[in-house]
Amino acid sequence: MLTARLRTVQWLSPTGLKQLGYREWGDEDNPRVLLCVHGLTRVSEDFDTLAQALSATHRVIAADMPGRGRSDWLEQGALYAVPTYVSACVALVARANAEHLDWLGTSMGGLIGMAYASMPGCPIKTLMLNDVGPSLDLAALQRIGQYVGKSPVFLDKASARAAIRSISTPFGPHSEAQWNQLCDSVLVQRDGGWTTHYDPKIGEAFQTITAETVAASEAMLWAAWDAITAKTLVIRGEHSDLLSKATCQAMQSRGPKAECVEIPGVGHAPTFMQDDQIDIIRRFLA
């Protein structure tokens, strides 16, 4: 098994210099770079299985977004937003010395990728969005807001695993070992027990979501979508409550006119720990 190289890069946040943690697999001199960005409460380790499978053809890099995993936290909850994350990713791409790159973003990571790919001169040539698009479901966002940022402390690891697993059931079927990996990667020991790895302030934005704020966000996201020129793939979980079939159809007809693939038996969002899901990425990159 190929061990990830754990590294950090310094980037300029709105409040000063911060450290961004990231993992890297594969040949350090490989010019074919795949940058993977996780979802809202997840971490870079989510892409370990995928990176193992693709490391022969790609240098795979996965970042812990600010406020998560090994990366520094930010002073204000309002700073946990797409423009901030894009700035951190620009520093990481510069560190990687990647003239061109492929991007795989899950949920929040896909929104970051859309914003980055819409900019003139962006190095993203292949964009893969995992269960996210320019239209966002209000009820799904409110569902996420019910747990994000709460950060309870559990007395033992078994209870913590059970809590993480209960909110992660939309990920679909996984083996017991895979579930333990998905749970353990987002748990840390703190305050005499086990809790989530991220800054609770990332949940603040979800407490003020309204239909009006979602509509305003969607208008900006569709404008970004229409500016993207990268070859684009959209992956949707069959039972996703965040990305609808109607949105996928619209994404096929405008902007980069994406190819869309649906994964059966999965909600929000596929984890790319299963061979059939990995093959979707492998085929698109080929």
C-alpha positions in Angstrom: 0.0 0.0 0.0 1.3 3.4 -1.0 1.7 5.8 2.0 0.6 9.3 1.5 3.1 12.1 2.0 1.8 14.5 4.7 2.8 18.1 3.9 1.7 21.7 4.5 1.8 24.9 2.4 1.5 28.5 3.7 -1.3 30.6 2.2 -2.6 34.2 2.8 -6.0 34.2 4.5 -8.1 37.4 4.9 -6.6 37.6 8.5 -3.0 36.6 7.8 -0.7 33.7 7.0 -2.1 30.2 7.7 -1.0 26.6 7.1 -2.9 24.3 4.8 -2.4 20.6 5.3 -2.4 18.2 2.4 -1.6 14.6 1.3 0.2 13.6 -1.8 0.5 10.2 -3.5 2.4 9.0 -6.6 5.5 10.2 -8.4 6.5 13.7 -7.3 7.7 14.5 -10.8 4.6 13.4 -12.6 3.2 16.4 -14.4 -0.3 14.9 -14.4 -1.8 16.2 -11.2 -5.2 15.3 -9.8 -6.3 17.7 -7.0 -9.1 16.3 -4.8 -11.1 18.5 -2.4 -13.5 17.0 0.2 -17.0 17.9 1.4 -18.0 20.2 4.2 -17.1 18.2 7.3 -14.7 15.7 5.7 -10.9 15.5 5.2 -8.2 14.8 2.7 -8.0 11.2 3.8 -11.3 10.5 2.1 -9.4 10.1 -1.2 -6.9 7.6 0.0 -8.5 4.6 -1.7 -9.0 6.5 -5.0 -5.4 7.9 -4.8 -4.0 4.4 -4.3 -5.8 3.3 -7.5 -4.7 6.3 -9.6 -1.2 6.9 -8.3 0.4 5.0 -11.2 -0.9 7.6 -13.7 -1.3 10.7 -11.6 0.3 12.6 -8.8 -2.8 12.8 -6.5 -3.0 15.7 -4.0 -5.8 16.1 -1.5 -6.1 19.1 0.8 -7.6 19.6 4.2 -9.6 22.8 3.6 -9.1 25.6 6.2 -10.7 24.7 9.6 -10.5 21.0 8.9 -8.0 18.1 9.6 -4.4 19.3 9.8 -5.1 22.9 8.5 -5.3 26.0 10.6 -8.6 27.3 11.8 -9.9 30.8 10.9 -10.8 33.5 13.3 -14.3 34.2 12.0 -17.0 31.8 10.9 -17.9 34.1 8.0 -14.5 33.5 6.5 -15.4 29.8 5.8 -16.6 30.5 2.3 -15.8 29.6 -1.3 -13.6 32.7 -2.1 -11.4 31.9 1.0 -11.1 28.2 -0.1 -10.2 29.2 -3.6 -7.3 31.4 -2.3 -6.0 28.4 -0.3 -6.2 26.2 -3.3 -4.3 28.6 -5.5 -1.4 28.5 -3.1 -1.5 24.7 -3.1 -1.5 24.6 -6.9 1.5 26.9 -7.0 3.3 24.6 -4.5 2.5 21.7 -6.7 4.0 23.5 -9.7 1.0 22.2 -11.8 0.7 24.0 -15.1 -2.5 22.0 -15.7 -4.5 19.8 -13.4 -7.5 17.6 -13.1 -10.0 18.5 -10.2 -12.3 16.2 -8.3 -14.5 18.0 -5.7 -17.1 16.4 -3.4 -20.0 18.6 -2.5 -18.3 21.8 -1.1 -15.1 20.7 -2.9 -17.1 20.8 -6.2 -18.4 24.3 -5.5 -14.8 25.4 -4.9 -13.8 23.8 -8.2 -16.6 25.5 -10.1 -15.5 28.9 -8.8 -11.9 28.3 -9.5 -12.5 26.8 -13.0 -14.7 29.8 -14.0 -11.7 32.2 -13.7 -9.7 33.2 -16.8 -6.3 31.6 -16.8 -7.4 28.8 -14.4 -5.2 25.7 -14.7 -8.1 23.3 -14.3 -8.5 21.3 -17.6 -10.7 18.5 -16.3 -13.4 19.2 -13.7 -15.2 16.4 -11.9 -18.1 17.4 -9.5 -19.2 14.8 -7.0 -22.9 15.3 -6.2 -23.1 19.0 -6.5 -24.2 21.7 -9.0 -25.2 25.3 -9.3 -28.7 24.6 -7.9 -28.9 23.7 -4.2 -31.8 22.1 -2.4 -32.9 24.2 0.7 -34.2 21.2 2.6 -30.9 19.4 2.1 -28.9 22.4 3.3 -31.1 22.6 6.4 -30.6 18.9 7.0 -26.8 19.4 7.0 -27.3 22.4 9.3 -28.9 20.1 11.9 -25.6 18.5 12.7 -22.7 20.6 11.3 -20.9 22.7 14.0 -22.5 20.9 17.0 -19.2 19.0 17.8 -20.4 16.8 20.7 -17.8 15.0 22.8 -18.2 11.2 23.1 -16.7 9.2 25.9 -15.6 6.4 23.8 -14.6 5.8 20.1 -17.4 3.3 19.5 -20.1 5.9 20.4 -18.3 8.5 18.2 -18.2 6.1 15.3 -21.9 5.3 15.6 -22.8 9.0 15.5 -20.7 9.7 12.4 -22.0 6.6 10.7 -25.6 7.6 11.5 -25.3 10.9 9.6 -23.3 9.3 6.8 -25.7 6.6 5.7 -26.4 8.5 2.4 -22.8 7.5 1.4 -24.3 4.1 0.6 -23.2 0.5 1.3 -19.6 0.1 2.7 -17.8 -2.7 4.5 -17.2 -2.5 8.2 -13.6 -1.7 7.6 -14.5 1.1 5.2 -17.0 2.6 7.6 -14.4 2.6 10.4 -12.0 4.4 8.0 -14.7 7.0 7.1 -15.4 7.6 10.8 -11.9 7.5 12.2 -10.6 10.0 9.7 -12.9 12.7 11.0 -12.5 12.0 14.8 -9.9 13.5 17.2 -9.4 13.1 20.9 -10.1 16.3 22.8 -11.6 17.3 26.1 -11.3 13.8 27.5 -13.2 12.2 24.7 -13.8 11.9 21.0 -15.1 14.7 18.8 -15.1 15.9 15.2 -11.9 17.3 13.7 -13.2 20.6 12.4 -13.8 24.1 13.6 -17.4 24.4 14.8 -17.6 27.8 13.3 -18.0 26.3 9.8 -21.6 25.6 10.8 -22.5 29.2 11.5 -23.6 30.0 7.9 -26.1 27.1 7.9 -28.0 28.7 10.8 -29.1 31.7 8.7 -29.9 29.9 5.4 -33.2 31.1 3.8 -34.8 30.6 0.4 -33.6 34.1 -0.5 -30.0 33.4 0.4 -30.0 30.1 -1.5 -31.5 31.9 -4.6 -28.8 34.5 -4.5 -26.1 31.9 -4.2 -27.6 29.9 -7.1 -27.5 33.0 -9.4 -23.8 33.4 -8.7 -23.1 29.6 -9.2 -24.9 29.5 -12.5 -22.9 32.5 -13.7 -19.7 30.6 -12.7 -21.0 27.5 -14.4 -21.6 29.3 -17.7 -18.0 30.6 -17.7 -16.4 27.2 -17.3 -14.6 25.8 -20.4 -13.0 22.7 -18.8 -14.0 19.2 -19.8 -16.6 18.4 -17.1 -18.1 15.3 -15.4 -20.9 15.4 -12.9 -21.4 12.4 -10.7 -24.8 12.1 -8.9 -25.9 9.7 -6.2 -29.2 8.1 -7.3 -30.9 9.2 -4.0 -29.1 12.5 -3.6 -31.2 15.2 -1.9 -28.7 18.0 -2.8 -28.3 17.5 -6.6 -31.5 16.8 -8.5 -31.9 15.1 -11.9 -33.3 18.3 -13.3 -30.1 20.2 -12.3 -28.0 17.5 -13.9 -30.0 17.9 -17.1 -29.5 21.7 -17.1 -25.8 21.2 -16.5 -25.7 19.1 -19.6 -27.2 21.8 -21.8 -25.3 24.9 -20.8 -21.9 26.1 -19.7 -19.3 23.3 -20.3 -22.2 20.9 -21.1 -21.1 18.3 -18.7 -21.3 14.5 -19.0 -23.4 13.1 -16.2 -23.2 9.7 -14.5 -25.5 8.4 -11.8 -24.4 5.9 -9.1 -27.2 3.6 -8.0 -28.0 2.9 -4.3 -26.1 6.0 -3.1 -27.3 9.4 -1.8 -25.1 12.4 -0.9 -22.4 11.6 -1.7 -20.4 8.8 -3.3 -17.1 8.1 -1.6 -15.1 6.5 -4.4 -14.0 3.7 -2.2 -15.7 1.1 -4.4 -14.1 -0.3 -7.6 -17.1 0.7 -9.8 -17.0 4.3 -8.6 -13.2 4.5 -9.1 -13.6 3.2 -12.6 -15.9 6.2 -13.4 -13.0 8.6 -12.6 -10.4 6.4 -14.3 -12.4 6.3 -17.5 -13.1 10.0 -17.6 -9.5 10.9 -17.0 -8.4 8.5 -19.7 
